[in-house]
């Protein structure tokens, strides 16, 4: 029992030493920086998407009202299922 405790302590100490090395810290820092950059990129993409959706919602040209019935009919045409894609 004492031996297992000593082995666990030695293993824990070795794990701690390996992960506190300057190289391990540098790698962890680089990984964190990559993650932060990915999050910022996705935020930028989300912001652009929200801006585009806002523009579409503010559009009063009538294009979507005129186009939707044609698009809907094309999507419904020749469907293998008898079930409609859209509830009305």
C-alpha positions in Angstrom: 0.0 0.0 0.0 2.8 2.4 0.9 4.6 1.4 -2.3 1.6 2.3 -4.4 1.3 5.6 -2.6 5.0 6.4 -3.3 4.6 5.3 -7.0 1.6 7.6 -7.3 3.5 10.5 -5.7 6.5 9.9 -8.0 4.2 9.7 -11.0 2.4 12.8 -10.1 5.7 14.6 -9.5 7.0 13.5 -12.9 3.7 14.6 -14.6 4.0 18.0 -12.9 7.6 18.4 -14.0 6.8 17.4 -17.6 4.0 19.9 -17.8 5.8 22.8 -16.1 8.8 22.6 -18.4 9.4 25.8 -20.5 8.7 23.9 -23.7 5.4 22.6 -22.3 4.4 26.0 -21.2 5.3 27.5 -24.5 3.3 24.8 -26.3 0.3 25.4 -24.1 0.6 29.1 -24.7 0.7 28.6 -28.4 -2.3 26.4 -28.3 -4.2 28.9 -26.3 -3.3 31.7 -28.8 -4.6 29.5 -31.7 -7.8 28.9 -29.9 -8.3 32.6 -29.2 -7.6 33.4 -32.9 -10.2 30.8 -34.0 -12.8 32.3 -31.6 -12.1 35.8 -32.9 -12.4 34.6 -36.5 -15.7 32.8 -35.7 -17.0 36.0 -34.0 -16.1 38.0 -37.0 -17.9 35.5 -39.2 -20.9 35.5 -37.0 -21.0 39.3 -36.9 -20.9 39.4 -40.7 -23.6 36.9 -40.9 -25.8 38.8 -38.5 -25.1 42.0 -40.4 -26.2 40.3 -43.7 -29.4 39.0 -42.1 -30.2 42.4 -40.8 -29.8 43.8 -44.3 -32.1 41.1 -45.7 -34.7 41.9 -43.0 -34.6 45.6 -43.8 -34.9 45.0 -47.6 -38.2 46.4 -48.8 -37.7 45.9 -52.5 -40.2 43.2 -52.8 -37.7 40.8 -54.3 -38.1 38.1 -51.7 -41.9 38.3 -51.8 -41.8 37.8 -55.6 -39.2 35.2 -55.6 -40.3 33.0 -52.7 -43.3 31.4 -54.5 -41.1 30.4 -57.5 -38.4 29.0 -55.2 -40.9 27.1 -53.1 -42.5 25.5 -56.1 -39.1 24.5 -57.5 -38.2 22.9 -54.2 -41.5 21.0 -54.0 -41.4 19.8 -57.6 -40.5 16.2 -58.2 -40.0 15.4 -54.5 -39.8 11.6 -53.9 -41.9 12.2 -50.7 -45.5 13.1 -50.8 -44.9 15.2 -47.6 -44.5 18.9 -48.2 -41.3 20.7 -47.2 -43.3 23.7 -45.9 -46.2 23.9 -43.5 -48.9 26.3 -44.5 
